[in-house]
């Protein structure tokens, strides 16, 4: 088993700016802050800056991807059973 040492630079790589998070999710800044206020995305605040933890962003993406209610097909929405609606 390999043990990976955490350095300051690796920790910084785990923090994303709000702009980077909104680009990853393709949503607005307001949506990022709303997700954070709902507890679905973790923000680390210092001074007047805020950073999104990469782990919370990945968890949110996994949550969204695994949710049948949010799945959308190019040809139209998909129901919970996975069948296309007409």
SETOR-433942 format. One line per field, with one value per residue: z, x, y of N, C-alpha, C in turn. Coordinates in Angstrom, 3 decimals. Last residue first. Example, Ala and Ser with C-alpha at 12.3 -4.5 7.8 and 13.67 -1.06 7.14 Angstrom:
<pts>
n.w 7.080,7.800
n.u 12.850,13.190
n.v -2.250,-5.690
ca.w 7.140,7.800
ca.u 13.670,12.300
ca.v -1.060,-4.500
c.w 7.870,7.800
c.u 12.900,13.200
c.v 0.030,-3.300
</pts>
This chain:
<pts>
n.w -23.708,-21.899,-21.721,-18.671,-16.123,-14.061,-13.947,-17.386,-19.089,-21.655,-24.924,-26.444,-24.591,-21.305,-17.947,-14.522,-12.186,-11.321,-10.882,-9.848,-10.378,-11.001,-8.494,-7.027,-8.460,-7.983,-5.194,-5.032,-6.318,-4.473,-2.219,-3.155,-3.593,-1.980,-3.063,-1.368,-1.122,0.457,2.360,4.729,3.687,3.581,1.736,1.145,-0.172,-1.076,0.245,1.968,1.062,0.634,-1.624,-3.495,-3.548,-4.638,-7.169,-8.091,-8.419,-10.542,-12.614,-14.283,-14.882,-13.154,-13.851,-13.541,-10.825,-9.980,-10.930,-9.443,-6.880,-7.014,-5.116,-3.560,-4.063,-4.417,-1.795,-1.129,-2.686,-1.538,1.019,0.875,2.120,0.828,0.471,0.661,-0.890,0.000
n.u -43.148,-40.254,-38.377,-37.641,-36.691,-38.374,-38.469,-38.029,-36.202,-36.733,-35.098,-32.896,-30.878,-32.209,-31.494,-32.063,-33.267,-34.375,-32.216,-29.103,-26.433,-25.655,-25.948,-23.993,-21.702,-21.677,-21.329,-18.780,-17.252,-17.617,-16.428,-13.778,-13.002,-14.616,-14.379,-13.715,-13.805,-12.585,-12.054,-10.884,-12.186,-14.202,-15.105,-18.137,-19.616,-22.930,-25.278,-26.239,-27.529,-25.420,-24.326,-26.304,-26.058,-23.509,-24.063,-26.042,-24.534,-22.946,-24.633,-23.139,-21.429,-19.840,-17.380,-17.965,-18.356,-15.769,-14.352,-15.610,-14.851,-11.898,-11.241,-8.935,-7.037,-4.747,-4.098,-3.093,-0.830,0.639,1.164,0.775,0.488,1.793,0.340,1.473,0.599,0.832
n.v 10.690,9.712,6.712,5.068,4.921,5.283,8.041,9.154,11.602,14.097,13.881,13.357,13.286,12.836,13.294,12.743,13.358,11.029,9.345,10.234,10.030,12.607,13.832,12.448,13.095,15.853,15.832,14.670,16.628,18.703,17.655,17.439,20.061,22.723,26.020,29.065,32.570,35.574,37.403,35.217,32.173,29.271,26.614,24.910,22.076,21.432,21.081,22.958,25.129,26.813,25.569,26.060,28.850,29.176,28.073,29.822,32.156,31.496,28.993,26.146,23.945,22.625,23.774,26.479,26.597,25.948,28.154,30.207,29.524,27.489,24.547,22.466,20.659,22.036,22.562,20.062,19.998,22.115,21.124,17.544,14.404,11.412,8.357,5.156,2.172,-1.167
ca.w -25.069,-21.929,-22.268,-19.974,-17.176,-14.491,-12.913,-16.157,-18.781,-20.276,-23.999,-27.128,-25.635,-22.557,-19.144,-15.774,-12.839,-11.518,-12.067,-9.573,-9.931,-12.043,-9.627,-6.570,-8.357,-9.360,-5.772,-4.402,-6.898,-5.857,-2.172,-2.742,-4.748,-1.853,-3.023,-2.222,-0.852,-0.594,1.506,4.359,4.387,3.474,2.737,0.890,0.972,-1.554,-0.795,2.510,1.266,1.743,-0.376,-3.163,-3.087,-3.264,-6.331,-7.870,-7.448,-9.221,-12.200,-13.648,-15.915,-13.119,-13.802,-14.866,-11.689,-9.637,-11.416,-10.905,-7.213,-6.908,-6.387,-3.398,-3.688,-5.618,-2.605,-0.465,-2.970,-2.927,0.883,0.929,1.756,1.754,-0.208,1.446,-0.980,0.000
ca.u -43.479,-41.615,-38.592,-38.302,-35.703,-38.209,-37.733,-38.792,-36.346,-36.544,-36.168,-34.184,-30.813,-31.713,-32.098,-31.479,-32.532,-35.283,-33.044,-30.498,-27.130,-25.577,-26.774,-25.393,-22.123,-21.782,-22.538,-19.919,-17.337,-18.053,-17.870,-14.503,-13.128,-13.786,-15.214,-13.259,-14.461,-12.575,-13.217,-10.954,-11.117,-14.091,-14.126,-17.290,-18.883,-21.597,-24.954,-25.390,-28.361,-26.323,-23.559,-25.976,-27.306,-23.753,-23.005,-26.389,-25.633,-22.324,-24.299,-24.242,-22.094,-21.265,-17.515,-17.614,-19.500,-16.888,-14.001,-15.669,-16.276,-12.572,-11.544,-9.834,-8.334,-5.351,-4.614,-4.298,-1.878,0.189,0.352,1.565,-0.255,1.932,0.581,0.945,1.374,0.000
ca.v 11.151,10.232,8.036,5.077,4.910,3.904,7.315,8.962,10.191,13.646,14.247,13.390,14.300,12.290,13.861,12.269,14.431,12.157,9.133,10.522,8.829,11.580,14.263,12.473,11.690,15.359,16.415,14.008,15.288,18.879,17.931,16.231,19.172,21.523,24.824,27.977,31.287,34.558,37.666,36.632,32.860,30.729,27.005,26.069,22.630,21.768,20.096,21.902,23.941,27.139,25.611,24.670,28.247,29.634,27.508,28.419,32.135,31.688,30.355,26.855,24.740,22.289,22.316,25.972,26.895,25.069,26.817,30.221,29.445,28.778,25.198,23.604,20.127,21.463,23.661,20.552,19.019,22.241,22.335,18.763,15.607,12.530,9.625,6.255,3.399,0.000
c.w -25.041,-23.329,-22.181,-20.433,-18.570,-15.622,-13.300,-15.151,-17.460,-20.118,-22.617,-26.208,-26.317,-23.588,-20.357,-16.961,-14.172,-12.257,-12.355,-10.824,-9.687,-11.673,-10.699,-7.730,-7.955,-9.358,-7.202,-4.984,-6.324,-6.524,-3.585,-2.700,-4.386,-3.030,-2.887,-2.011,-1.842,-0.155,0.360,3.549,3.827,4.263,2.548,2.056,0.514,-0.398,-1.368,1.505,1.859,2.061,0.812,-1.849,-2.682,-2.695,-4.871,-6.973,-7.088,-8.134,-10.841,-13.214,-15.369,-14.209,-13.842,-14.923,-13.111,-10.559,-11.148,-11.498,-8.731,-7.249,-6.124,-4.744,-3.454,-5.334,-3.881,-1.268,-2.309,-3.257,-0.535,0.783,1.915,1.231,0.832,0.746,-0.166,0.000
c.u -44.336,-41.890,-40.045,-38.513,-36.304,-37.190,-37.490,-37.951,-37.087,-36.789,-35.910,-35.340,-32.170,-31.718,-31.426,-32.237,-31.924,-34.600,-33.961,-31.348,-28.610,-26.357,-26.812,-26.330,-23.588,-22.245,-22.753,-21.237,-18.534,-18.223,-18.431,-16.007,-13.934,-14.072,-14.288,-14.186,-13.918,-13.328,-13.329,-12.217,-11.035,-12.899,-13.927,-16.336,-17.974,-20.870,-23.560,-24.997,-27.566,-27.260,-24.478,-25.200,-27.070,-25.048,-23.236,-25.346,-26.021,-23.388,-23.591,-23.761,-23.360,-22.066,-18.980,-17.789,-19.220,-18.082,-15.139,-15.348,-16.441,-14.042,-12.149,-10.000,-9.362,-6.730,-5.258,-4.923,-3.186,-0.896,-0.180,0.631,0.670,1.148,0.665,1.326,0.691,0.890
c.v 12.368,10.744,8.440,6.488,4.896,3.786,5.867,8.193,10.081,12.152,13.706,13.744,14.449,13.410,13.257,12.840,14.011,13.301,10.321,10.354,9.022,10.327,13.182,12.831,11.591,13.908,15.914,14.522,14.532,17.517,18.138,16.479,17.924,20.601,23.622,26.792,30.269,33.311,36.662,36.871,34.271,31.219,28.496,26.268,23.758,22.439,20.297,20.846,22.781,25.978,25.896,24.599,26.789,29.058,27.896,27.745,30.701,31.586,30.358,28.236,25.403,22.988,21.888,24.454,26.432,25.326,25.834,28.852,29.440,28.576,26.565,24.297,21.226,20.890,23.148,21.676,19.431,21.219,22.452,19.946,16.805,13.710,10.735,7.548,4.488,1.248
</pts>
